[in-house]
Amino acid sequence: MLAVVCDDHRTDLEEKLTAMQKSEKIPEGRIRFESIKTVTTDCVMGINEDYIDVELDRGMRSERKMD
């Protein structure tokens, strides 16, 4: 299973997944979360607001290209 979730909602999602495992709605297994990094391409460009969210609101470094 793959899910993308912000740090603000990570704990909630982890608790929900654990409860679903206990009630046998989803298979037992280890729940692992990994950090993701922002990616831009020539056809999909991040706007300043995206980088502000990642850098300031979430406290993560981004790969923003300075103009």
FIKOL-974646 format. One record per residue (C-alpha): residue number from 1; x, y, z. Coordinates in Angstrom, 2 decimals. Layout:
<pts>
@pagu=NUM, u=X, v=Y, w=Z
...
</pts>
This chain:
<pts>
@pagu=1, u=0.00, v=0.00, w=0.00
@pagu=2, u=1.21, v=3.48, w=-0.78
@pagu=3, u=-0.21, v=6.70, w=0.64
@pagu=4, u=1.01, v=10.26, w=0.55
@pagu=5, u=0.23, v=12.20, w=3.70
@pagu=6, u=1.61, v=15.30, w=5.38
@pagu=7, u=3.27, v=15.14, w=8.79
@pagu=8, u=0.21, v=16.84, w=10.30
@pagu=9, u=-1.96, v=13.82, w=9.44
@pagu=10, u=0.62, v=11.03, w=9.69
@pagu=11, u=-0.28, v=10.00, w=13.25
@pagu=12, u=-3.98, v=9.92, w=12.45
@pagu=13, u=-3.40, v=7.75, w=9.38
@pagu=14, u=-1.08, v=5.40, w=11.26
@pagu=15, u=-3.67, v=4.93, w=14.04
@pagu=16, u=-6.40, v=4.25, w=11.49
@pagu=17, u=-4.28, v=1.70, w=9.61
@pagu=18, u=-3.36, v=-0.07, w=12.87
@pagu=19, u=-7.04, v=-0.25, w=13.86
@pagu=20, u=-7.93, v=-1.63, w=10.43
@pagu=21, u=-5.26, v=-4.32, w=10.81
@pagu=22, u=-6.63, v=-5.32, w=14.21
@pagu=23, u=-10.15, v=-5.59, w=12.82
@pagu=24, u=-8.78, v=-7.62, w=9.87
@pagu=25, u=-9.99, v=-5.13, w=7.27
@pagu=26, u=-6.47, v=-4.95, w=5.86
@pagu=27, u=-3.64, v=-7.52, w=6.14
@pagu=28, u=-1.23, v=-7.47, w=9.07
@pagu=29, u=2.19, v=-6.08, w=8.33
@pagu=30, u=4.64, v=-3.39, w=9.25
@pagu=31, u=3.52, v=0.18, w=8.66
@pagu=32, u=6.41, v=2.31, w=7.45
@pagu=33, u=6.40, v=5.98, w=6.55
@pagu=34, u=9.17, v=7.61, w=4.54
@pagu=35, u=9.80, v=11.24, w=3.74
@pagu=36, u=9.27, v=12.30, w=0.17
@pagu=37, u=10.90, v=15.10, w=-1.74
@pagu=38, u=9.37, v=17.60, w=-4.12
@pagu=39, u=10.04, v=17.04, w=-7.80
@pagu=40, u=9.56, v=19.36, w=-10.75
@pagu=41, u=10.02, v=18.70, w=-14.43
@pagu=42, u=9.98, v=20.84, w=-17.55
@pagu=43, u=6.26, v=20.14, w=-17.98
@pagu=44, u=5.20, v=20.20, w=-14.30
@pagu=45, u=6.60, v=23.22, w=-12.52
@pagu=46, u=6.25, v=23.97, w=-8.84
@pagu=47, u=5.02, v=27.45, w=-8.06
@pagu=48, u=6.41, v=29.56, w=-5.23
@pagu=49, u=3.48, v=28.69, w=-2.97
@pagu=50, u=4.37, v=24.98, w=-3.26
@pagu=51, u=7.92, v=25.64, w=-2.13
@pagu=52, u=6.78, v=27.95, w=0.66
@pagu=53, u=4.55, v=25.16, w=1.96
@pagu=54, u=7.40, v=22.64, w=1.91
@pagu=55, u=10.13, v=24.94, w=3.24
@pagu=56, u=8.35, v=27.08, w=5.82
@pagu=57, u=5.18, v=25.28, w=6.83
@pagu=58, u=6.69, v=21.79, w=6.91
@pagu=59, u=10.26, v=22.77, w=7.80
@pagu=60, u=11.83, v=20.75, w=4.99
@pagu=61, u=14.46, v=21.74, w=2.45
@pagu=62, u=13.39, v=21.79, w=-1.17
@pagu=63, u=15.17, v=21.78, w=-4.50
@pagu=64, u=13.82, v=25.21, w=-5.46
@pagu=65, u=15.72, v=26.88, w=-8.29
@pagu=66, u=16.35, v=30.52, w=-7.51
@pagu=67, u=15.45, v=32.81, w=-10.42
</pts>
